[in-house]
Amino acid sequence: MKLSEILKKDNNNIDLFRVIAACMVIYGHAYALSPQLGKSDFVARLLPPDYSGSLAVKIFFFLSGLVVTNSLMNKGDLVHFAVSRLFRIWPALIVSSLITAFILGPLLTSLSITDYLSRAEVYSYTWNITTMTPQFSLPGLFTNNPYPNVVNGSLWTIPYEVFAYVMLFGLYATGLLNSKKLSILLFGMILIEPFLSSKILYPWLVTNPPAELLSPCFAFGAIMALHRDDIDIKISHCLGFAVLYYLFIGTVYAPYFAYACIFLSLLYISSCKSVLRLKPKADISYGVYLWGFPVQQIVASHFKDYGVHFNQIATLIIALIFGYLSWHLCEKRFIRYGSALSSFIKKGKIPSIAIPGNRDLGV
């Protein structure tokens, strides 16, 4: 099937795979947050040096690059793109950080409430997260956990995702994405970047090596969206990349073959009729991602002797509920407001605001 057909409305179940990826992050983090002798992550055994959480983040970036670029190319509207990204990312992020700092913090801190609320870190927490310089600790929280002092370690990826959106905006605005040759050349540069000792495109990535492969994953999704009319998604392609991975396993570029196999497999599976029947009614993946880590730390703190599987199961149940609440109480509403604001900016008048259907609620 042509990728352009898969990317049409209701022809895929990408939302389901985003939820699965968010759950994989929880599964993978549990081995560090509630370590148990003899228990290990199966992805880490199959695809070293990755683990479930790391692979899940790469899946997120691939799907974001694919879906967001496809949406931008369909609409051709930079105002809608910028406003929709703003209202998709920041409201739920700000709300989760405020609840963490001012509700969970006073309840969970080992300090007195007065002492806790007198610390500057409490008030800088939301500001730093909002300005894309994540702060990972709050006074007296999780100090005795196996993975101590970190409140929400998952937030480190969000600035990289925002940077990818900003770069996509710039490339589209300059018209560079209109040239297939230039887009392929840029994609090649992004693929090579992680192997260079001196960074060209992202010199600041040198401070965070685990992030080096996120840009290629986002770019892979973006380049596929740009060439969607020319790309067929076949199971043979997935098998071919799997063979190449095993032939070149141990080389520095072998992970690219593995990721290509996984990403194309997800697209192939997402378009299967049996999978389409499982479409979630709400896009809860972002909420699950935002709340998974702090919930895991709470579980690890209060159920230290229950083991890694208890942490995984308990956290998944709670995070899925939080993700559902985040979508319905916050994310869906602000996506609607963002759509109204972009219409106001473009038309110069305040439009009527109607809650869109799930398929129209932003990507």
C-alpha positions in Angstrom: 0.0 0.0 0.0 1.2 3.5 -0.8 2.2 5.5 2.3 0.0 8.3 1.1 -3.0 6.0 1.4 -2.0 4.9 4.9 -1.6 8.5 6.0 -5.1 9.4 5.0 -7.7 9.9 7.7 -8.8 6.6 9.4 -6.4 4.5 7.3 -4.0 3.9 10.1 -3.9 3.3 13.9 -0.8 5.4 14.7 -2.5 6.7 17.9 -2.5 3.1 19.2 1.2 2.7 18.6 1.9 6.0 20.4 0.1 4.7 23.4 2.0 1.4 23.2 5.3 3.4 23.0 4.3 5.4 26.1 3.7 2.1 27.9 7.1 0.8 26.7 8.8 3.8 28.4 7.2 2.7 31.7 8.1 -0.9 31.2 11.7 0.0 30.4 12.2 2.6 33.2 11.0 0.1 35.8 14.2 -1.9 35.7 16.1 1.2 36.9 13.4 2.6 39.3 12.5 -0.7 40.9 15.5 -3.0 40.1 15.2 -6.7 40.9 17.9 -9.3 40.8 17.6 -11.5 37.7 15.1 -9.3 35.9 16.0 -7.4 32.8 14.5 -5.7 29.8 14.0 -8.0 26.9 14.7 -5.2 24.3 18.0 -4.6 26.0 18.8 -8.3 25.3 17.6 -8.2 21.7 18.8 -4.8 20.6 21.7 -3.5 22.6 22.6 -0.8 23.6 18.9 0.2 23.4 16.2 -0.8 26.0 12.4 -0.5 25.9 12.3 3.1 27.0 15.0 4.3 24.6 13.4 2.4 21.6 10.0 3.8 22.5 11.3 7.4 22.4 12.7 6.8 19.0 9.3 5.4 17.9 7.7 8.6 19.2 10.1 10.8 17.2 9.6 8.8 14.0 5.8 8.9 14.3 6.0 12.7 15.1 8.2 13.4 12.1 5.9 11.4 9.9 2.5 12.7 11.1 3.4 16.3 11.8 5.2 16.7 8.4 2.3 15.1 6.6 -0.1 17.5 8.3 2.1 20.5 7.4 2.3 19.4 3.8 -1.4 18.8 3.6 -2.4 22.1 5.1 0.5 24.3 4.0 -0.3 26.6 6.9 2.6 27.7 9.1 0.3 29.6 11.5 -1.7 26.5 12.1 1.4 24.5 12.5 3.1 26.8 15.0 -0.1 27.3 17.1 -1.1 23.7 17.1 2.4 22.6 18.2 2.3 25.2 21.0 -1.1 24.2 22.3 -0.3 20.5 21.9 2.8 20.5 24.0 2.8 23.2 26.6 -0.6 23.1 28.4 -0.4 19.5 29.6 3.3 20.0 30.3 2.6 23.0 32.5 -0.4 21.5 34.2 1.6 18.3 35.1 4.5 20.3 36.4 2.3 22.5 38.6 0.5 19.5 40.0 3.8 17.8 40.7 5.4 20.8 42.4 2.4 22.1 44.4 0.2 19.0 45.1 2.4 15.9 45.0 5.5 17.7 46.3 4.0 18.8 49.6 2.4 15.4 50.0 5.5 13.3 49.3 8.4 15.4 50.5 10.5 14.2 53.4 10.7 17.9 54.5 8.1 19.8 56.4 5.6 21.6 54.2 6.8 24.9 55.4 10.4 24.0 54.6 9.4 22.5 51.2 7.5 25.6 50.1 10.3 27.9 51.2 12.8 26.4 48.7 13.4 28.2 45.4 13.5 24.9 43.5 9.8 24.5 44.0 9.0 27.7 42.2 11.6 27.3 39.5 10.4 23.8 38.6 7.5 24.7 36.4 9.3 27.7 34.9 12.4 25.6 33.9 10.2 22.9 32.4 8.2 25.4 30.5 11.3 27.1 29.1 12.7 23.8 27.9 15.4 23.5 30.5 14.0 20.5 32.5 14.6 20.5 36.2 14.5 16.9 37.5 14.5 17.3 41.3 12.2 18.8 44.0 13.2 19.2 47.6 13.0 16.0 49.6 11.3 14.0 46.9 12.4 10.4 46.3 15.7 10.8 48.1 15.8 7.2 49.3 14.5 5.6 46.1 16.8 3.2 44.1 16.9 6.0 41.4 17.1 8.9 43.8 16.0 12.5 43.6 14.6 12.5 40.0 11.0 13.5 39.8 10.3 13.2 36.1 13.3 11.9 34.1 11.2 11.5 30.9 11.1 15.3 30.4 14.6 15.4 28.9 13.2 14.4 25.5 10.7 17.3 25.1 13.2 20.0 24.2 14.6 17.8 21.4 11.1 17.3 20.0 10.4 21.0 20.1 13.8 21.7 18.4 12.7 19.2 15.6 9.4 21.1 15.2 11.2 24.5 15.0 13.7 23.1 12.4 10.8 21.6 10.4 9.1 25.0 10.5 12.2 26.8 9.3 12.9 24.4 6.5 9.3 24.6 5.2 9.2 28.4 5.5 12.3 28.7 3.4 10.9 26.4 0.8 13.8 23.9 1.1 11.3 21.0 1.6 9.8 21.7 -1.9 12.9 20.2 -3.5 13.2 16.5 -3.3 16.9 16.6 -3.9 17.6 19.1 -1.2 15.4 17.2 1.3 17.2 14.0 0.6 20.6 15.7 1.0 19.6 17.2 4.3 18.3 13.8 5.5 21.7 12.3 4.6 23.4 14.9 6.6 21.2 14.2 9.6 21.9 10.4 9.3 25.7 11.1 9.3 25.6 13.6 12.2 25.7 11.1 15.1 29.0 9.6 13.8 30.9 12.8 13.5 33.2 13.9 16.3 32.5 17.6 15.6 28.8 18.2 15.2 27.5 20.3 12.3 23.8 20.5 12.6 23.4 20.0 16.4 26.6 21.0 18.2 24.8 21.1 21.5 24.0 17.4 21.2 27.5 16.6 22.3 26.4 17.2 25.9 23.8 14.4 25.6 24.9 11.5 23.5 21.7 9.4 24.1 19.8 12.0 22.1 22.0 11.7 19.0 19.7 9.2 17.2 16.5 11.1 17.9 17.0 13.6 15.1 17.6 10.8 12.5 14.4 9.1 13.7 12.4 12.3 13.4 14.0 13.0 10.0 13.2 9.5 8.8 9.5 10.1 9.5 9.7 13.5 7.9 11.4 12.4 4.7 8.8 9.6 4.3 6.0 12.1 4.6 7.6 14.3 2.0 7.9 11.3 -0.4 4.7 9.6 0.6 3.3 9.3 -3.0 6.5 7.4 -4.0 6.8 5.0 -1.1 5.1 1.6 -0.8 4.9 -0.1 2.6 5.5 -3.8 2.1 6.3 -6.6 4.5 9.2 -7.5 2.3 10.8 -4.1 3.1 10.6 -4.9 6.8 12.1 -8.3 6.3 14.9 -6.8 4.2 15.9 -4.3 6.8 15.8 -7.1 9.4 18.2 -9.2 7.4 20.5 -6.2 6.8 20.6 -5.6 10.6 21.6 -9.1 11.4 24.2 -9.1 8.6 25.8 -5.9 9.9 25.2 -6.3 13.6 27.9 -4.8 15.7 28.6 -2.0 13.2 27.9 1.6 14.1 25.1 1.9 11.5 23.4 -1.4 12.3 20.8 0.4 14.5 19.6 2.3 11.5 18.6 -1.0 9.8 16.9 -2.1 13.0 14.9 1.1 13.4 13.9 1.1 9.7 12.6 -2.4 10.1 10.6 -1.5 13.3 9.2 1.8 11.9 8.1 0.3 8.6 6.6 -2.7 10.5 4.5 -0.4 12.6 3.2 1.4 9.5 2.4 -1.9 7.9 0.6 -3.2 11.0 -1.2 0.1 11.6 -3.0 -0.2 8.3 -4.2 -3.8 8.9 -8.0 -4.0 9.1 -7.8 -6.0 12.4 -5.7 -3.3 14.0 -7.9 -0.5 12.7 -10.7 -1.9 14.8 -8.6 -1.2 17.9 -8.5 2.6 17.3 -8.4 4.4 20.7 -11.1 7.0 21.2 -8.7 9.4 22.9 -5.0 10.2 22.2 -3.8 9.5 25.7 -0.1 8.8 24.8 1.3 12.2 25.8 -0.5 12.2 29.2 0.8 8.7 29.9 4.3 9.8 29.0 4.2 12.9 31.2 2.9 11.0 34.2 4.6 7.6 33.9 7.9 8.5 35.6 6.6 10.3 38.7 4.0 7.6 39.2 6.7 5.0 39.0 8.8 6.9 41.6 5.8 7.0 43.9 5.2 3.2 43.5 8.9 2.5 44.0 8.9 4.6 47.1 5.9 3.0 48.8 6.2 -0.5 47.5 9.9 -1.1 47.6 9.8 -4.9 48.2 7.1 -5.7 45.5 9.5 -5.9 42.6 9.8 -4.6 39.1 6.7 -6.3 37.6 4.5 -4.8 40.3 5.9 -1.4 39.5 5.2 -1.9 35.8 1.7 -3.1 36.2 0.6 -0.6 38.9 2.2 2.3 37.1 0.6 1.3 33.7 -2.9 1.2 35.3 -2.5 4.6 37.1 -0.7 6.3 34.2 -3.4 5.2 31.7 -6.0 6.8 33.9 -3.9 9.9 34.3 -3.4 10.0 30.5 -7.2 9.7 30.0 -7.9 12.5 32.4 -5.1 14.7 30.9 -6.6 14.2 27.4 -10.2 15.0 28.4 -9.6 17.7 31.0 -6.6 19.5 29.4 -5.2 18.5 26.1 -8.4 18.2 24.0 -9.6 21.5 25.3 -6.4 23.4 24.5 -6.1 21.8 21.0 -9.6 23.3 20.4 -8.5 26.7 21.7 -5.3 26.5 19.5 -7.4 25.8 16.4 -9.6 28.7 17.3 -6.6 31.0 17.8 -5.0 30.0 14.5 -8.3 30.8 12.7 -8.5 34.2 14.5 -4.9 35.0 13.5 -5.6 34.1 9.8 -9.0 35.6 9.4 -8.8 38.4 11.9 -12.1 37.5 13.6 -13.2 35.2 16.4 -14.7 32.0 15.1 -17.2 29.8 16.8 -15.5 27.0 18.7 -16.7 23.5 18.1 -15.0 20.5 19.7 -13.5 18.5 16.8 -13.6 14.8 16.4 -10.7 12.7 17.7 -9.3 12.3 14.2 -9.1 16.1 13.7 -7.6 16.9 17.1 -4.1 17.5 16.2 -1.1 15.2 15.7 
